[in-house]
């Protein structure tokens, strides 16, 4: 049986309204092992681009490589199959398929053909003129009467199905208790203390008269607790978030 070639799968976002969703969708594709994003009719202002990249996190390379197209017709030009995601019912939409059908189609088509999976605008979903350009319609299952999905979450759900079916999912690794329990080295703790000093100064937590005293006490507390390398990494993440928030607030105030 043929296997899914994820390199031939194109994820198409039609007229996305929320820049955060664009970035989050790129992150979802990165996490699910998909690389090709096409943005149709996205109003890409400087601010929208900034927000999208802020939300993309590790998916920034996917967003950078994303192809921009003025129309869905152009975006689908090289594709042998185009699968619309829509909860709309009626005679004006292409044949409906299930998740099982989706995987069967991808197994059959992607080894030699490009296949597009198309997502519509957040406010309206895909319109009739969009559906007319597609060959199939996929509806993501939801609870009865609750068919509206966040755009990025819908991309993640479909991407997850493809990831599992393609066999690319990383095998579950047993928890490495030795790594979790290893006490942080002096060098690791020193780097954390320097990072914490920068973050606490940024929020004016350290007092002008004795600027290092509260930090020293925090460091002694971590030493007594024998903080692990895993815990030190968590605290580094907290410091990065503090510094990011301070920098963002200063930028917004300008």
The 8 nearest C-alpha neighbors of each residue, nearest first, counted from 0:
[[1, 2, 106, 107, 3, 103, 110, 105],
 [2, 0, 106, 107, 3, 110, 109, 108],
 [3, 1, 106, 4, 0, 165, 110, 107],
 [2, 4, 106, 165, 105, 109, 5, 110],
 [5, 3, 109, 110, 6, 7, 2, 8],
 [4, 6, 8, 7, 3, 33, 109, 32],
 [7, 5, 4, 8, 34, 33, 35, 9],
 [6, 8, 113, 5, 109, 4, 114, 9],
 [9, 7, 114, 5, 6, 115, 113, 10],
 [10, 8, 115, 35, 36, 114, 11, 116],
 [9, 11, 36, 116, 115, 37, 117, 35],
 [10, 12, 37, 117, 36, 38, 116, 118],
 [13, 11, 118, 38, 39, 119, 117, 15],
 [12, 14, 39, 119, 15, 120, 118, 11],
 [13, 15, 40, 41, 120, 39, 16, 12],
 [16, 14, 120, 13, 41, 17, 12, 121],
 [15, 17, 14, 18, 121, 120, 41, 42],
 [16, 18, 20, 19, 15, 21, 121, 47],
 [19, 17, 51, 21, 47, 20, 50, 16],
 [20, 18, 51, 22, 17, 21, 54, 50],
 [19, 21, 23, 151, 18, 17, 22, 24],
 [20, 22, 18, 24, 19, 23, 51, 25],
 [21, 23, 51, 55, 54, 25, 19, 24],
 [22, 24, 20, 26, 55, 54, 25, 21],
 [23, 25, 151, 27, 21, 26, 22, 20],
 [26, 24, 22, 28, 58, 23, 27, 62],
 [25, 27, 58, 55, 23, 29, 24, 28],
 [28, 26, 24, 30, 155, 25, 29, 31],
 [29, 27, 33, 31, 25, 26, 30, 32],
 [30, 28, 26, 58, 32, 27, 31, 33],
 [29, 31, 27, 28, 32, 26, 58, 33],
 [30, 32, 28, 29, 158, 162, 33, 159],
 [31, 33, 29, 30, 28, 34, 162, 167],
 [34, 32, 28, 31, 29, 35, 5, 6],
 [33, 35, 61, 28, 29, 36, 32, 6],
 [36, 34, 9, 10, 33, 65, 37, 8],
 [35, 37, 65, 10, 9, 11, 66, 34],
 [38, 36, 11, 66, 65, 67, 10, 12],
 [39, 37, 67, 12, 11, 41, 66, 68],
 [38, 40, 13, 68, 14, 69, 41, 70],
 [39, 41, 14, 69, 42, 70, 68, 13],
 [40, 42, 14, 43, 39, 15, 38, 16],
 [43, 41, 44, 40, 14, 16, 47, 15],
 [44, 42, 41, 47, 48, 45, 46, 18],
 [43, 45, 47, 46, 48, 42, 49, 41],
 [44, 46, 48, 47, 49, 43, 50, 42],
 [47, 45, 49, 48, 44, 50, 43, 51],
 [48, 46, 44, 50, 18, 49, 45, 43],
 [47, 49, 51, 45, 46, 50, 43, 44],
 [50, 48, 46, 52, 47, 51, 53, 45],
 [49, 51, 53, 47, 48, 52, 19, 18],
 [52, 50, 22, 18, 19, 48, 54, 53],
 [51, 53, 55, 54, 49, 50, 22, 59],
 [52, 54, 50, 51, 55, 49, 56, 22],
 [55, 53, 22, 51, 52, 23, 56, 19],
 [54, 56, 22, 58, 26, 52, 23, 59],
 [55, 57, 58, 54, 59, 53, 26, 52],
 [58, 56, 59, 55, 26, 29, 60, 30],
 [57, 59, 26, 55, 29, 25, 61, 56],
 [58, 60, 62, 55, 61, 57, 56, 63],
 [61, 59, 63, 62, 58, 64, 57, 29],
 [62, 60, 64, 58, 59, 63, 25, 34],
 [63, 61, 65, 59, 60, 64, 25, 58],
 [62, 64, 60, 61, 65, 59, 66, 52],
 [65, 63, 61, 62, 60, 66, 36, 35],
 [66, 64, 36, 62, 37, 63, 61, 67],
 [65, 67, 37, 38, 64, 36, 68, 35],
 [68, 66, 38, 37, 39, 65, 69, 40],
 [67, 69, 39, 70, 74, 38, 40, 66],
 [70, 68, 40, 39, 67, 71, 73, 74],
 [71, 69, 72, 73, 68, 39, 40, 74],
 [72, 70, 74, 73, 39, 75, 13, 129],
 [71, 73, 70, 75, 74, 76, 132, 129],
 [72, 74, 76, 71, 70, 75, 68, 69],
 [75, 73, 71, 72, 76, 68, 70, 37],
 [74, 76, 78, 72, 73, 77, 71, 115],
 [77, 75, 73, 74, 78, 72, 79, 71],
 [78, 76, 75, 79, 113, 74, 73, 114],
 [79, 77, 113, 75, 114, 80, 76, 115],
 [78, 80, 113, 112, 114, 77, 81, 108],
 [79, 81, 114, 78, 134, 115, 82, 113],
 [82, 80, 115, 133, 134, 114, 116, 83],
 [81, 83, 135, 116, 136, 133, 134, 117],
 [84, 82, 136, 117, 116, 137, 133, 135],
 [85, 83, 137, 118, 138, 136, 117, 82],
 [86, 84, 138, 87, 83, 137, 136, 125],
 [85, 87, 138, 88, 146, 84, 139, 137],
 [88, 86, 85, 89, 92, 138, 124, 125],
 [89, 87, 86, 92, 90, 91, 85, 95],
 [88, 90, 91, 92, 87, 93, 86, 94],
 [89, 91, 92, 88, 93, 94, 87, 95],
 [92, 90, 89, 127, 93, 131, 130, 88],
 [91, 93, 90, 130, 89, 94, 131, 136],
 [94, 92, 135, 136, 134, 95, 133, 130],
 [93, 95, 135, 136, 96, 92, 134, 137],
 [96, 94, 136, 137, 135, 93, 97, 138],
 [97, 95, 137, 100, 136, 94, 101, 135],
 [96, 98, 100, 99, 101, 137, 95, 138],
 [97, 99, 101, 100, 102, 96, 137, 160],
 [98, 100, 97, 102, 101, 103, 96, 104],
 [99, 101, 97, 103, 98, 102, 96, 104],
 [102, 100, 98, 104, 99, 103, 105, 97],
 [101, 103, 105, 99, 104, 100, 106, 98],
 [104, 102, 100, 106, 101, 105, 107, 99],
 [105, 103, 107, 101, 102, 106, 108, 100],
 [106, 104, 102, 108, 109, 107, 103, 3],
 [107, 105, 3, 103, 2, 104, 1, 108],
 [106, 108, 104, 105, 103, 109, 1, 110],
 [107, 109, 105, 112, 110, 106, 104, 111],
 [108, 110, 112, 4, 105, 111, 7, 3],
 [111, 109, 4, 108, 112, 3, 2, 107],
 [110, 112, 109, 108, 113, 7, 4, 107],
 [113, 111, 109, 108, 79, 110, 114, 7],
 [112, 114, 7, 78, 79, 109, 8, 115],
 [113, 115, 80, 8, 78, 81, 79, 9],
 [116, 114, 9, 81, 10, 8, 82, 117],
 [117, 115, 82, 10, 81, 83, 11, 9],
 [116, 118, 11, 83, 84, 82, 115, 12],
 [119, 117, 12, 84, 11, 13, 83, 116],
 [118, 120, 125, 124, 13, 12, 121, 117],
 [121, 119, 124, 15, 14, 122, 123, 13],
 [122, 120, 123, 124, 150, 119, 15, 16],
 [121, 123, 120, 124, 16, 119, 15, 125],
 [124, 122, 120, 121, 125, 126, 119, 147],
 [125, 123, 119, 120, 121, 122, 126, 85],
 [124, 126, 119, 129, 120, 130, 123, 85],
 [125, 127, 129, 128, 124, 130, 123, 119],
 [126, 128, 130, 129, 131, 125, 91, 92],
 [127, 129, 131, 126, 130, 132, 125, 133],
 [130, 128, 126, 127, 131, 132, 125, 71],
 [131, 129, 127, 133, 132, 128, 92, 126],
 [130, 132, 128, 129, 133, 127, 92, 93],
 [133, 131, 130, 129, 134, 72, 128, 81],
 [134, 132, 81, 130, 131, 82, 135, 83],
 [133, 135, 81, 93, 82, 80, 132, 136],
 [136, 134, 82, 93, 94, 133, 95, 83],
 [135, 137, 95, 83, 82, 93, 84, 94],
 [138, 136, 84, 96, 95, 83, 85, 97],
 [139, 137, 86, 85, 84, 140, 136, 97],
 [138, 140, 137, 141, 84, 153, 86, 85],
 [141, 139, 138, 142, 146, 143, 98, 97],
 [142, 140, 146, 145, 143, 139, 144, 147],
 [141, 143, 145, 144, 140, 146, 147, 139],
 [144, 142, 145, 141, 146, 140, 147, 86],
 [143, 145, 146, 142, 141, 147, 86, 140],
 [146, 144, 142, 143, 147, 141, 148, 140],
 [145, 147, 141, 144, 148, 86, 142, 143],
 [146, 148, 145, 149, 86, 141, 144, 121],
 [149, 147, 153, 150, 146, 152, 145, 121],
 [148, 150, 152, 151, 153, 147, 121, 20],
 [151, 149, 153, 152, 148, 121, 20, 154],
 [152, 150, 24, 154, 20, 153, 23, 149],
 [153, 151, 155, 149, 154, 150, 156, 148],
 [152, 154, 156, 150, 155, 151, 148, 149],
 [155, 153, 151, 152, 157, 156, 158, 24],
 [154, 156, 152, 158, 27, 153, 157, 159],
 [157, 155, 159, 153, 158, 154, 152, 160],
 [156, 158, 160, 154, 159, 155, 153, 161],
 [159, 157, 155, 161, 156, 160, 31, 154],
 [158, 160, 162, 156, 161, 157, 31, 155],
 [161, 159, 157, 163, 158, 162, 164, 156],
 [160, 162, 158, 164, 159, 163, 165, 157],
 [163, 161, 159, 165, 160, 164, 31, 167],
 [162, 164, 160, 166, 161, 165, 168, 159],
 [165, 163, 161, 166, 162, 160, 102, 3],
 [166, 164, 162, 167, 3, 163, 161, 2],
 [165, 167, 163, 164, 168, 162, 169, 161],
 [168, 166, 165, 162, 169, 163, 32, 164],
 [169, 167, 166, 163, 162, 170, 165, 31],
 [168, 170, 167, 171, 172, 166, 163, 162],
 [171, 169, 172, 168, 167, 173, 166, 163],
 [172, 170, 169, 173, 168, 174, 175, 167],
 [171, 173, 170, 174, 175, 169, 168, 176],
 [174, 172, 175, 171, 176, 170, 177, 178],
 [173, 175, 176, 172, 179, 177, 178, 171],
 [174, 176, 177, 178, 173, 179, 172, 180],
 [175, 177, 179, 178, 174, 180, 181, 173],
 [176, 178, 180, 175, 179, 181, 174, 182],
 [179, 177, 181, 176, 180, 175, 229, 228],
 [180, 178, 176, 177, 229, 181, 175, 227],
 [179, 181, 177, 178, 227, 176, 182, 228],
 [182, 180, 178, 227, 179, 177, 228, 183],
 [181, 183, 227, 226, 228, 225, 180, 184],
 [184, 182, 228, 227, 187, 226, 181, 188],
 [185, 183, 187, 186, 188, 182, 228, 227],
 [184, 186, 188, 187, 189, 183, 190, 182],
 [185, 187, 189, 184, 188, 190, 183, 191],
 [188, 186, 184, 190, 185, 189, 183, 191],
 [187, 189, 191, 185, 190, 186, 192, 184],
 [190, 188, 192, 186, 191, 187, 185, 193],
 [191, 189, 193, 187, 188, 192, 194, 186],
 [190, 192, 188, 194, 189, 193, 195, 235],
 [193, 191, 195, 189, 194, 190, 196, 188],
 [192, 194, 196, 190, 191, 195, 189, 197],
 [193, 195, 191, 197, 192, 196, 190, 198],
 [196, 194, 192, 198, 197, 193, 191, 199],
 [195, 197, 193, 199, 194, 198, 192, 200],
 [196, 198, 194, 200, 195, 199, 201, 193],
 [199, 197, 195, 201, 200, 196, 238, 242],
 [200, 198, 204, 196, 201, 202, 197, 195],
 [199, 201, 203, 197, 202, 198, 205, 204],
 [200, 202, 198, 199, 203, 197, 242, 245],
 [201, 203, 199, 200, 204, 198, 245, 241],
 [204, 202, 200, 205, 201, 199, 206, 198],
 [205, 203, 199, 202, 200, 206, 201, 213],
 [204, 206, 210, 203, 200, 199, 207, 213],
 [207, 205, 210, 208, 209, 204, 203, 211],
 [206, 208, 210, 209, 205, 203, 211, 204],
 [209, 207, 206, 210, 205, 211, 212, 213],
 [208, 210, 206, 211, 207, 212, 205, 213],
 [211, 209, 206, 205, 207, 212, 208, 213],
 [210, 212, 214, 209, 213, 215, 205, 206],
 [211, 213, 215, 214, 209, 210, 216, 205],
 [214, 212, 216, 215, 211, 217, 205, 210],
 [213, 215, 217, 211, 216, 212, 218, 196],
 [216, 214, 218, 212, 213, 217, 211, 219],
 [215, 217, 219, 213, 218, 214, 220, 212],
 [218, 216, 214, 220, 215, 219, 213, 221],
 [217, 219, 215, 221, 220, 216, 214, 222],
 [220, 218, 222, 216, 221, 217, 223, 215],
 [219, 221, 217, 223, 218, 222, 216, 224],
 [222, 220, 224, 218, 219, 223, 226, 225],
 [221, 223, 219, 225, 224, 220, 218, 226],
 [222, 224, 220, 225, 221, 219, 226, 218],
 [223, 225, 221, 222, 226, 220, 219, 227],
 [226, 224, 222, 223, 182, 221, 227, 183],
 [227, 225, 224, 221, 182, 183, 230, 222],
 [226, 228, 182, 183, 230, 229, 181, 180],
 [227, 229, 183, 231, 230, 182, 181, 232],
 [228, 230, 232, 227, 231, 179, 233, 178],
 [231, 229, 233, 227, 232, 228, 226, 234],
 [230, 232, 228, 234, 233, 229, 235, 227],
 [233, 231, 235, 229, 230, 234, 228, 236],
 [232, 234, 230, 236, 231, 235, 237, 229],
 [235, 233, 237, 231, 236, 232, 238, 230],
 [236, 234, 232, 238, 237, 233, 231, 239],
 [237, 235, 239, 233, 234, 238, 240, 232],
 [236, 238, 234, 240, 235, 239, 241, 233],
 [237, 239, 235, 241, 240, 236, 198, 195],
 [240, 238, 236, 242, 237, 241, 243, 235],
 [239, 241, 243, 237, 238, 242, 244, 236],
 [242, 240, 238, 244, 243, 239, 198, 245],
 [241, 243, 245, 239, 244, 240, 198, 246],
 [242, 244, 240, 246, 241, 245, 239, 247],
 [245, 243, 247, 241, 246, 242, 240, 248],
 [246, 244, 242, 248, 247, 243, 241, 249],
 [245, 247, 243, 249, 244, 248, 242, 250],
 [248, 246, 250, 244, 249, 245, 251, 243],
 [249, 247, 251, 245, 250, 246, 244, 252],
 [250, 248, 252, 246, 247, 251, 245, 253],
 [249, 251, 247, 253, 252, 248, 246, 245],
 [252, 250, 248, 249, 253, 247, 246, 245],
 [251, 253, 249, 250, 248, 247, 246, 245],
 [252, 250, 251, 249, 248, 247, 246, 245]]
